């Protein structure tokens, strides 16, 4: 009976470790995806200068 309880405890510990490794891998992939997204934005040759158009910046003349 002792061996069975030891086996169950070891099995639970291995499952816990596997979950931690999986979560660490997901975090690494998410971090890498965010970094790659920032790199692609920086490498675009031209981007929008401002969000509003010319009409938004100036008032109408009399």
Secondary structure, 3 states (H helix, E strand, C coil): CHHHHHHHHHHHHHHHHHHHHHHHHHHHHHHHHHHHHHHHHHCCCCCCCCCCCHHHHCCCCC
